[in-house]
Amino acid sequence: MKKIVFALSFLVTAQLSQAQSVMDLANDAQCQTQENLLKPMLKSSEHAKRGLKPTTWIRLAEGYANYTTSCGKDSTSAKKAWDAIHKAQELDTDGDNTEDIKAVMTGDLMYSAVMNQGVAHYNVGALEKAVELFLIGMEVQPADTLSTFYAGIVSNQLGNYDDAVKAFTQYIDVANGRDAASYYTLSVIEKEKGNLEEAINWLKRGVADTGDKDIQGELINTYIKNEMLDEAVGDMENLVASDPTNTNNLLNLGILYDNQEENQKALDIYSKVLEMDPDNYDCNFNLAVFYFNDAVEIKKEVDAMDMKTYQKEGAAIEAKACEQFRQAKPYFDACDRIKPGTAEIEENLKSLNNVLTQCK
């Protein structure tokens, strides 16, 4: 049996190898066909008279684009197609070929050529060449989300922030793209430039357009880091008023009240969130931390007492601290149930249980 399996396995491998060889031969033949078609077009472009005709360069642009999509051996062929159609545009001084030039310049064939070759460069880590083609793709079909998004991502990776802003802005405003990463990246770039107001505006647009939880969190963090809590509260109160059932907005409003030390308002909001979503991990965690930190602050009063004061007042204050520690426990327990095995929660619960043992 083993010999039969081996023989079959060898046969399959041989058949696959043979099939691959057939495919390679077919690809080589296709490439040869495209190269043969290109040769007279190139010759015409180099001719003293024919090289001055827009139609010569229109055909060459189409030839290079077809070569790219059908063969792709020349890693610069898509750029050559783009350059050729621009040469046609330059030579079309009387405008007789405007429509034909536009059809090639904005057509699916040109788009496929530049994007396919751009992705091929991207996949092998040639980011500079890739982004050059993605940026061309933005010009070919401005309302396409793929070229604008890829151009934004790779430009940002390379530190070409002007191109990243241009690409992501076009992705959002022209192509109607709504990936949260675009808003976040635009905000980060504007922050780096020192344009805080513009950074906040991008985050606010991201919240309005996508409702993304991480974008909302970044907006809140930006307000807090820049001591703009009043503005943050105003924005978030408006969002809550417009959609009172949105637990993300409610939670963020609670966090803002928490940071402003408006404790009762924060607790009221957190309670509303848990009424609608009892398994909201972030809300349970915030409540657990709220009560735990409050207990710690009360305990500090006891630790600072001298013996005489402690004997007189200490027991009552310790009892108050213990009550706050007890208030924290069900929320930590809920976090542990919602996301079991979370190291942070396990550590906090261990510390809390030790404290509660002492309280007994």
C-alpha positions as CSV (number, residue, x, y, z in Angstrom):
1,M,0.0,0.0,0.0
2,K,2.8,2.4,0.8
3,K,4.3,1.9,-2.6
4,I,1.0,2.6,-4.3
5,V,0.5,5.8,-2.3
6,F,4.0,6.8,-3.1
7,A,3.5,6.2,-6.8
8,L,0.2,8.1,-6.8
9,S,1.8,10.9,-4.9
10,F,4.7,11.1,-7.3
11,L,2.3,11.0,-10.2
12,V,0.2,13.9,-8.8
13,T,3.4,15.9,-8.2
14,A,4.5,15.3,-11.7
15,Q,1.1,16.3,-13.0
16,L,1.1,19.5,-11.0
17,S,4.6,20.3,-12.2
18,Q,3.6,19.7,-15.8
19,A,0.5,21.9,-15.3
20,Q,2.7,24.7,-13.9
21,S,5.0,24.3,-16.9
22,V,2.1,24.6,-19.2
23,M,0.9,27.8,-17.4
24,D,4.4,29.3,-17.5
25,L,4.5,28.6,-21.3
26,A,1.1,30.2,-21.7
27,N,2.2,33.3,-19.7
28,D,5.4,33.5,-21.7
29,A,3.5,33.3,-24.9
30,Q,1.1,36.0,-23.7
31,C,4.0,38.2,-22.7
32,Q,5.6,37.7,-26.1
33,T,2.4,38.6,-27.9
34,Q,2.1,41.8,-25.9
35,E,5.8,42.7,-26.5
36,N,5.2,42.1,-30.2
37,L,2.3,44.5,-30.1
38,L,4.3,47.1,-28.3
39,K,7.3,47.1,-30.7
40,P,5.6,49.0,-33.6
41,M,3.9,51.4,-31.1
42,L,7.3,52.2,-29.6
43,K,8.8,52.6,-33.1
44,S,6.0,55.0,-34.0
45,S,6.7,57.1,-30.9
46,E,10.3,57.4,-31.9
47,H,9.5,58.4,-35.5
48,A,10.2,62.0,-36.4
49,K,6.7,62.7,-37.7
50,R,4.5,60.0,-36.1
51,G,6.0,60.8,-32.7
52,L,4.4,64.2,-32.8
53,K,0.9,62.8,-33.2
54,P,-1.3,62.5,-30.0
55,T,-2.9,59.3,-31.5
56,T,0.6,57.6,-31.5
57,W,0.9,58.2,-27.7
58,I,-2.7,57.2,-27.0
59,R,-2.1,53.8,-28.6
60,L,1.2,53.5,-26.8
61,A,-0.5,54.2,-23.4
62,E,-3.1,51.6,-24.1
63,G,-0.3,49.2,-25.2
64,Y,1.6,49.6,-22.0
65,A,-1.5,49.3,-19.9
66,N,-2.5,46.1,-21.7
67,Y,1.0,44.8,-21.3
68,T,0.9,45.5,-17.5
69,T,-2.4,43.7,-17.0
70,S,-1.6,40.7,-19.3
71,C,2.0,40.2,-18.6
72,G,3.6,42.5,-16.0
73,K,7.2,41.5,-16.5
74,D,8.2,45.2,-16.8
75,S,7.7,46.6,-13.3
76,T,7.6,50.2,-14.8
77,S,5.1,49.6,-17.5
78,A,2.1,51.1,-15.7
79,K,4.1,54.3,-15.1
80,K,5.1,54.3,-18.8
81,A,1.4,54.0,-19.7
82,W,0.6,57.0,-17.5
83,D,3.5,59.0,-19.0
84,A,2.4,58.1,-22.5
85,I,-1.1,59.4,-22.1
86,H,0.2,62.6,-20.6
87,K,2.5,63.0,-23.7
88,A,-0.6,62.6,-25.8
89,Q,-2.3,65.3,-23.8
90,E,0.7,67.6,-24.2
91,L,0.7,67.1,-28.0
92,D,-3.1,67.6,-28.4
93,T,-2.8,71.3,-28.8
94,D,-6.0,71.7,-31.0
95,G,-8.1,69.5,-28.6
96,D,-9.2,67.1,-31.4
97,N,-8.3,64.0,-29.2
98,T,-9.5,65.3,-25.9
99,E,-12.2,62.7,-25.5
100,D,-10.0,59.8,-26.5
101,I,-7.3,60.9,-24.1
102,K,-9.7,61.3,-21.3
103,A,-11.2,57.8,-21.9
104,V,-7.8,56.2,-21.6
105,M,-6.6,58.5,-18.7
106,T,-9.6,57.8,-16.5
107,G,-10.6,54.3,-17.8
108,D,-10.7,50.9,-16.1
109,L,-7.7,49.6,-18.1
110,M,-5.4,52.4,-16.9
111,Y,-6.7,52.0,-13.3
112,S,-6.2,48.2,-13.3
113,A,-2.7,48.7,-14.7
114,V,-1.5,51.2,-12.0
115,M,-3.3,49.5,-9.1
116,N,-2.2,45.9,-9.9
117,Q,1.4,47.0,-10.3
118,G,1.1,49.2,-7.2
119,V,-0.1,46.2,-5.1
120,A,2.6,44.0,-6.6
121,H,5.3,46.5,-5.4
122,Y,3.6,46.8,-2.0
123,N,3.6,43.0,-1.5
124,V,7.4,42.9,-2.0
125,G,8.0,45.9,0.3
126,A,8.8,48.4,-2.5
127,L,6.7,51.1,-0.8
128,E,8.1,54.1,-2.7
129,K,7.2,52.6,-6.0
130,A,3.9,51.3,-4.7
131,V,2.7,54.7,-3.4
132,E,3.7,56.4,-6.6
133,L,1.3,54.2,-8.4
134,F,-1.5,54.4,-5.8
135,L,-1.3,58.2,-6.0
136,I,-1.7,57.9,-9.8
137,G,-4.7,55.6,-9.2
138,M,-6.2,58.5,-7.2
139,E,-6.0,60.7,-10.3
140,V,-7.3,58.0,-12.7
141,Q,-10.5,57.4,-10.7
142,P,-10.8,60.0,-7.9
143,A,-13.9,58.5,-6.4
144,D,-12.4,55.1,-5.9
145,T,-11.8,54.1,-2.2
146,L,-9.1,51.5,-2.8
147,S,-6.5,53.8,-4.4
148,T,-7.1,56.7,-2.0
149,F,-7.0,54.5,1.1
150,Y,-3.9,52.7,0.0
151,A,-2.2,55.9,-1.0
152,G,-3.0,57.4,2.5
153,I,-1.8,54.3,4.4
154,V,1.5,54.0,2.5
155,S,2.2,57.7,2.4
156,N,1.8,57.8,6.2
157,Q,4.1,54.8,6.6
158,L,6.8,56.6,4.6
159,G,6.4,59.8,6.5
160,N,5.0,61.6,3.4
161,Y,2.4,63.4,5.4
162,D,1.3,65.9,2.8
163,D,0.4,63.1,0.5
164,A,-1.3,61.2,3.3
165,V,-3.5,64.2,4.1
166,K,-4.3,64.6,0.4
167,A,-5.1,60.9,0.0
168,F,-7.2,60.5,3.1
169,T,-9.1,63.7,2.6
170,Q,-10.0,62.6,-1.0
171,Y,-10.9,59.2,0.4
172,I,-13.4,60.8,2.8
173,D,-14.7,63.8,0.9
174,V,-14.7,62.5,-2.7
175,A,-14.8,58.7,-2.4
176,N,-17.1,58.7,0.6
177,G,-14.8,56.3,2.4
178,R,-15.5,55.7,6.1
179,D,-12.7,53.6,7.5
180,A,-12.0,54.9,11.0
181,A,-8.2,54.7,10.4
182,S,-8.4,57.6,7.9
183,Y,-9.9,60.0,10.5
184,Y,-7.5,58.9,13.2
185,T,-4.5,59.3,11.0
186,L,-5.5,62.7,9.8
187,S,-6.0,63.8,13.4
188,V,-2.6,62.5,14.4
189,I,-0.9,64.3,11.5
190,E,-2.6,67.6,12.4
191,K,-1.6,67.2,16.1
192,E,2.0,66.7,15.0
193,K,1.7,69.9,13.0
194,G,0.4,71.7,16.1
195,N,-3.1,72.1,14.6
196,L,-5.1,71.0,17.6
197,E,-8.4,72.4,16.5
198,E,-8.1,70.7,13.1
199,A,-7.1,67.4,14.8
200,I,-10.2,67.6,17.0
201,N,-12.4,68.4,14.0
202,W,-11.2,65.2,12.2
203,L,-12.0,63.2,15.3
204,K,-15.4,64.8,15.6
205,R,-16.1,64.0,11.9
206,G,-15.0,60.5,12.5
207,V,-17.4,60.1,15.4
208,A,-20.3,61.6,13.4
209,D,-19.5,59.5,10.2
210,T,-18.6,56.1,11.7
211,G,-19.7,56.1,15.4
212,D,-16.4,54.2,16.0
213,K,-15.7,53.6,19.7
214,D,-11.9,54.0,19.4
215,I,-12.3,57.4,17.6
216,Q,-14.7,58.5,20.4
217,G,-12.1,57.4,23.0
218,E,-9.3,59.3,21.2
219,L,-11.5,62.4,21.0
220,I,-12.1,62.3,24.8
221,N,-8.4,61.6,25.5
222,T,-7.4,64.6,23.3
223,Y,-9.8,66.9,25.2
224,I,-8.5,65.6,28.6
225,K,-4.8,65.9,27.7
226,N,-5.3,69.4,26.5
227,E,-7.4,70.5,29.5
228,M,-10.4,71.1,27.4
229,L,-13.0,69.4,29.6
230,D,-15.6,72.0,29.3
231,E,-15.6,71.7,25.5
232,A,-15.6,68.0,25.7
233,V,-18.6,67.9,28.1
234,G,-20.5,70.2,25.8
235,D,-19.9,68.1,22.8
236,M,-20.7,64.9,24.5
237,E,-23.9,66.2,26.2
238,N,-25.1,67.2,22.7
239,L,-24.4,63.7,21.4
240,V,-26.2,62.1,24.3
241,A,-29.2,64.5,23.9
242,S,-29.4,63.5,20.2
243,D,-29.2,59.8,20.9
244,P,-29.9,58.9,24.6
245,T,-29.6,55.2,24.0
246,N,-26.1,55.3,22.7
247,T,-24.1,53.6,25.5
248,N,-20.7,54.7,24.1
249,N,-21.7,58.4,24.2
250,L,-23.1,57.9,27.7
251,L,-20.0,56.2,29.0
252,N,-17.8,58.9,27.6
253,L,-19.9,61.5,29.2
254,G,-19.6,59.7,32.5
255,I,-15.8,59.6,32.1
256,L,-15.7,63.3,31.5
257,Y,-17.8,64.0,34.6
258,D,-15.5,61.6,36.5
259,N,-12.5,63.7,35.4
260,Q,-14.2,66.9,36.4
261,E,-14.8,65.2,39.8
262,E,-18.6,65.7,39.4
263,N,-19.0,62.4,41.2
264,Q,-22.8,62.2,41.4
265,K,-23.2,63.0,37.8
266,A,-20.7,60.4,36.8
267,L,-22.4,57.8,38.9
268,D,-25.8,58.6,37.5
269,I,-24.5,58.2,34.0
270,Y,-22.6,55.0,34.7
271,S,-25.8,53.6,36.2
272,K,-27.8,54.4,33.1
273,V,-25.2,52.6,31.0
274,L,-25.4,49.4,33.1
275,E,-29.2,49.5,33.0
276,M,-29.0,49.3,29.2
277,D,-25.8,47.1,29.0
278,P,-25.0,45.2,32.2
279,D,-22.1,43.5,30.6
280,N,-20.3,46.7,29.6
281,Y,-16.8,46.0,30.6
282,D,-15.5,49.6,30.5
283,C,-18.4,50.9,32.6
284,N,-18.0,48.1,35.2
285,F,-14.3,48.8,35.4
286,N,-14.8,52.6,35.8
287,L,-17.2,52.0,38.6
288,A,-14.9,49.5,40.3
289,V,-12.0,52.0,40.1
290,F,-14.2,54.9,41.2
291,Y,-15.2,53.1,44.5
292,F,-11.7,51.6,45.0
293,N,-9.9,55.0,44.6
294,D,-12.5,56.7,46.8
295,A,-11.8,54.0,49.5
296,V,-8.0,54.5,49.2
297,E,-8.4,58.3,49.7
298,I,-10.5,57.7,52.8
299,K,-8.0,55.2,54.1
300,K,-5.2,57.9,53.7
301,E,-7.0,59.9,56.4
302,V,-6.6,57.1,58.8
303,D,-3.0,56.5,57.9
304,A,-2.2,60.2,58.6
305,M,-3.7,60.1,62.1
306,D,-1.7,60.1,65.3
307,M,-2.7,57.4,67.9
308,K,-4.9,59.7,70.0
309,T,-6.9,60.8,66.9
310,Y,-7.1,57.3,65.7
311,Q,-8.5,56.0,68.9
312,K,-11.2,58.7,68.8
313,E,-12.1,58.7,65.1
314,G,-10.2,56.0,63.3
315,A,-12.7,53.1,63.6
316,A,-15.5,55.1,62.0
317,I,-13.4,56.3,59.1
318,E,-12.0,52.8,58.5
319,A,-15.5,51.5,58.4
320,K,-16.4,54.0,55.7
321,A,-13.3,53.0,53.7
322,C,-14.2,49.4,54.0
323,E,-17.7,50.1,52.8
324,Q,-16.3,51.8,49.6
325,F,-14.0,48.8,49.1
326,R,-17.1,46.5,49.3
327,Q,-18.8,48.7,46.7
328,A,-16.0,48.2,44.3
329,K,-16.0,44.4,44.5
330,P,-19.1,43.5,42.5
331,Y,-17.9,45.6,39.6
332,F,-14.5,44.0,39.6
333,D,-16.3,40.6,39.7
334,A,-18.4,41.6,36.7
335,C,-15.2,42.5,34.8
336,D,-13.7,39.2,35.7
337,R,-16.9,37.4,34.4
338,I,-17.0,39.5,31.2
339,K,-13.3,39.1,30.4
340,P,-12.0,36.2,32.4
341,G,-8.3,35.9,32.9
342,T,-7.5,39.6,32.5
343,A,-4.3,40.1,34.4
344,E,-5.2,43.6,35.5
345,I,-8.5,42.5,37.0
346,E,-7.0,39.4,38.7
347,E,-4.4,41.6,40.3
348,N,-6.9,44.1,41.5
349,L,-9.2,41.5,42.8
350,K,-6.4,39.8,44.8
351,S,-5.5,43.1,46.4
352,L,-9.1,44.0,47.1
353,N,-9.9,40.6,48.7
354,N,-6.9,41.0,51.0
355,V,-8.2,44.4,52.0
356,L,-11.7,43.1,52.6
357,T,-10.3,40.3,54.8
358,Q,-8.7,42.9,56.9
359,C,-11.9,44.8,57.0
360,K,-13.7,41.8,58.6
